[in-house]
Amino acid sequence: MIAEVLAQYIGVEKRKVERLLALKQEQIYEDPEYQAWISKLNVDRLNSFLPLARAAYEKHLATFTEHLRTKYNMVNTPMSAFTLGNWLVGFLHYPSQISELARLHRRLPRQAVLEMLPEMIAMLDDMPEGRAEWQQAFALMALPLAAERS
């Protein structure tokens, strides 16, 4: 199911996402097709909609982090609307550092990613502008987190 959701938001065929999800996280970051998808994102446009993305996340993140806390015993999660938006735009400005995302989320159980990723992307539905671009970028950034770790 996650492959279908990600493919929809990224705008590619499900089989392409399935191929990537069959790889280990590190392999995805090095994959030429994945790198091409990342390089096509319009960083300036995403940056211009950053305040709208933050506002959309602000509405939902408290409930989301509470779910992480209760179901997965994840305490002290540093996620906020501010950091979430900054991470995405920051990694797009420095694509060579994108694999750091996996390291930063190492303690997050893969099952939590698979369960909650669609909800995190859907939080952006509240954006009055730039929604599709942000959902695509977020889906691309999170795709490796849904794969098996090495």
Salt bridges, closest charged atoms under 4 A:
GLU13 OE1 - ARG15 NE 2.67
GLU18 OE2 - LYS14 NZ 3.64
GLU26 OE2 - ARG106 NH2 3.85
ASP31 OD2 - ARG19 NH2 2.89
GLU33 OE2 - LYS16 NZ 3.30
GLU33 OE1 - ARG19 NH2 2.97
GLU66 OE1 - ARG69 NH1 2.54
GLU100 OE1 - ARG103 NE 2.73
GLU115 OE2 - HIS67 NE2 2.85
GLU115 OE1 - LYS71 NZ 2.89
ASP126 OD2 - HIS60 NE2 2.63
GLU133 OE2 - ARG45 NE 2.58
GLU148 OE2 - ARG110 NH1 2.84
